[in-house]
Amino acid sequence: MFFGRKACVRWGDSSNSPGNGSSDGQFGELEEMPMPESNKERRFGTVAIEMGFATVDQVLTAMNIQVRENVENGEHRLLGMILVEMGVMKRSQVTEVLLAMGVPM
């Protein structure tokens, strides 16, 4: 249910780390890491829906934004970032989804 590279991220700058209470859309530096083999089929959007953090329509809207930006600008933003900027999810919820996916934090 998620289009994009098979990768995950690690939060960089602790002042902008998930769950810091900030909702300014700023994430600090993100380090892309290969997604563990066992988690490649559990996509971020699917897990966010399963955990009750987003609806199918919200994830599809975010995916539409993601694909459009990728095509228009060659820029690939992560789905969690887009959902936070849309006001659908909090950073702490993004972290919860990543942990549920088995992404090392």
LONU-226305 format. One record per residue (C-alpha): residue in one letter; x, y, z. Coordinates in pm, 1 decimal, decimal comma. Layout:
<sites>
<site resn="A" px="X" py="Y" pz="Z"/>
...
</sites>
This chain:
<sites>
<site resn="M" px="0,0" py="0,0" pz="0,0"/>
<site resn="F" px="304,6" py="227,1" pz="5,2"/>
<site resn="F" px="495,1" py="330,2" pz="-303,7"/>
<site resn="G" px="860,2" py="411,2" pz="-265,4"/>
<site resn="R" px="1200,4" py="283,4" pz="-181,3"/>
<site resn="K" px="1240,5" py="-1,3" pz="59,8"/>
<site resn="A" px="1413,3" py="198,6" pz="329,6"/>
<site resn="C" px="1356,4" py="331,4" pz="676,3"/>
<site resn="V" px="1494,9" py="629,1" pz="863,0"/>
<site resn="R" px="1662,6" py="709,7" pz="1188,0"/>
<site resn="W" px="1596,3" py="1048,2" pz="1347,3"/>
<site resn="G" px="1905,7" py="1267,0" pz="1368,0"/>
<site resn="D" px="1903,7" py="1591,0" pz="1565,3"/>
<site resn="S" px="1756,9" py="1517,8" pz="1909,5"/>
<site resn="S" px="1602,8" py="1866,0" pz="1930,3"/>
<site resn="N" px="1373,4" py="1762,6" pz="1646,4"/>
<site resn="S" px="1328,8" py="1401,0" pz="1746,2"/>
<site resn="P" px="988,8" py="1235,4" pz="1738,0"/>
<site resn="G" px="770,4" py="1296,9" pz="2038,3"/>
<site resn="N" px="937,1" py="1624,6" pz="2133,1"/>
<site resn="G" px="596,9" py="1790,6" pz="2127,4"/>
<site resn="S" px="677,4" py="2009,3" pz="1829,7"/>
<site resn="S" px="436,3" py="2010,7" pz="1541,0"/>
<site resn="D" px="629,8" py="2251,1" pz="1318,6"/>
<site resn="G" px="692,5" py="1989,4" pz="1051,5"/>
<site resn="Q" px="1069,2" py="2015,1" pz="1097,1"/>
<site resn="F" px="1239,4" py="1680,1" pz="1134,5"/>
<site resn="G" px="1609,7" py="1757,0" pz="1157,0"/>
<site resn="E" px="1841,6" py="1526,7" pz="971,5"/>
<site resn="L" px="1715,7" py="1184,4" pz="876,0"/>
<site resn="E" px="1949,6" py="898,9" pz="801,8"/>
<site resn="E" px="1819,8" py="648,1" pz="549,2"/>
<site resn="M" px="1895,7" py="287,5" pz="632,8"/>
<site resn="P" px="1808,0" py="-35,3" pz="452,4"/>
<site resn="M" px="1483,0" py="-182,2" pz="579,4"/>
<site resn="P" px="1530,3" py="-518,5" pz="750,6"/>
<site resn="E" px="1432,8" py="-805,8" pz="516,8"/>
<site resn="S" px="1158,8" py="-927,7" pz="751,2"/>
<site resn="N" px="978,6" py="-590,3" pz="740,2"/>
<site resn="K" px="972,6" py="-513,2" pz="370,0"/>
<site resn="E" px="612,4" py="-622,7" pz="326,6"/>
<site resn="R" px="478,9" py="-425,9" pz="626,2"/>
<site resn="R" px="443,3" py="-81,0" pz="479,0"/>
<site resn="F" px="423,5" py="234,3" pz="686,5"/>
<site resn="G" px="75,6" py="332,7" pz="566,1"/>
<site resn="T" px="-70,0" py="-10,4" pz="631,3"/>
<site resn="V" px="69,5" py="-23,1" pz="984,5"/>
<site resn="A" px="-48,2" py="333,9" pz="1058,1"/>
<site resn="I" px="-399,7" py="231,3" pz="954,5"/>
<site resn="E" px="-386,5" py="-90,8" pz="1157,1"/>
<site resn="M" px="-276,9" py="105,3" pz="1465,1"/>
<site resn="G" px="-563,5" py="353,1" pz="1422,5"/>
<site resn="F" px="-338,7" py="655,6" pz="1358,6"/>
<site resn="A" px="-470,7" py="722,7" pz="1007,1"/>
<site resn="T" px="-759,0" py="627,9" pz="783,7"/>
<site resn="V" px="-729,9" py="467,4" pz="442,0"/>
<site resn="D" px="-835,4" py="795,8" pz="279,5"/>
<site resn="Q" px="-571,0" py="992,7" pz="472,7"/>
<site resn="V" px="-294,9" py="749,3" pz="374,7"/>
<site resn="L" px="-407,8" py="754,1" pz="11,2"/>
<site resn="T" px="-404,6" py="1135,5" pz="13,7"/>
<site resn="A" px="-53,1" py="1132,9" pz="159,6"/>
<site resn="M" px="58,7" py="877,7" pz="-99,8"/>
<site resn="N" px="-85,8" py="1094,6" pz="-375,7"/>
<site resn="I" px="115,8" py="1390,7" pz="-245,6"/>
<site resn="Q" px="426,1" py="1171,9" pz="-219,9"/>
<site resn="V" px="399,5" py="1041,6" pz="-576,6"/>
<site resn="R" px="312,7" py="1382,6" pz="-723,7"/>
<site resn="E" px="613,7" py="1548,4" pz="-555,1"/>
<site resn="N" px="835,6" py="1264,0" pz="-667,1"/>
<site resn="V" px="724,9" py="1303,1" pz="-1028,9"/>
<site resn="E" px="722,7" py="1683,3" pz="-1034,1"/>
<site resn="N" px="1036,7" py="1756,2" pz="-830,0"/>
<site resn="G" px="1223,9" py="1428,1" pz="-815,4"/>
<site resn="E" px="1190,4" py="1465,1" pz="-437,6"/>
<site resn="H" px="1090,0" py="1163,2" pz="-230,4"/>
<site resn="R" px="941,5" py="1252,4" pz="106,8"/>
<site resn="L" px="859,6" py="980,7" pz="354,7"/>
<site resn="L" px="494,0" py="905,6" pz="415,3"/>
<site resn="G" px="521,7" py="967,7" pz="789,7"/>
<site resn="M" px="654,0" py="1320,0" pz="729,4"/>
<site resn="I" px="366,5" py="1397,7" pz="498,2"/>
<site resn="L" px="108,4" py="1262,6" pz="744,8"/>
<site resn="V" px="259,2" py="1479,1" pz="1022,7"/>
<site resn="E" px="250,6" py="1787,3" pz="801,2"/>
<site resn="M" px="-112,7" py="1708,7" pz="712,8"/>
<site resn="G" px="-190,0" py="1706,8" pz="1087,3"/>
<site resn="V" px="-302,1" py="1343,4" pz="1073,8"/>
<site resn="M" px="-24,3" py="1197,1" pz="1290,4"/>
<site resn="K" px="208,3" py="1316,8" pz="1562,5"/>
<site resn="R" px="580,2" py="1250,9" pz="1550,9"/>
<site resn="S" px="548,0" py="1015,0" pz="1845,5"/>
<site resn="Q" px="295,8" py="812,0" pz="1646,9"/>
<site resn="V" px="536,3" py="793,2" pz="1352,0"/>
<site resn="T" px="793,1" py="650,5" pz="1591,7"/>
<site resn="E" px="537,9" py="399,3" pz="1725,5"/>
<site resn="V" px="463,1" py="280,7" pz="1371,0"/>
<site resn="L" px="833,9" py="243,6" pz="1291,5"/>
<site resn="L" px="890,1" py="47,4" pz="1610,9"/>
<site resn="A" px="591,2" py="-175,5" pz="1531,5"/>
<site resn="M" px="752,5" py="-240,0" pz="1192,3"/>
<site resn="G" px="1068,4" py="-351,4" pz="1370,3"/>
<site resn="V" px="1274,4" py="-54,6" pz="1253,7"/>
<site resn="P" px="1572,3" py="-4,3" pz="1484,4"/>
<site resn="M" px="1556,2" py="337,4" pz="1648,0"/>
</sites>
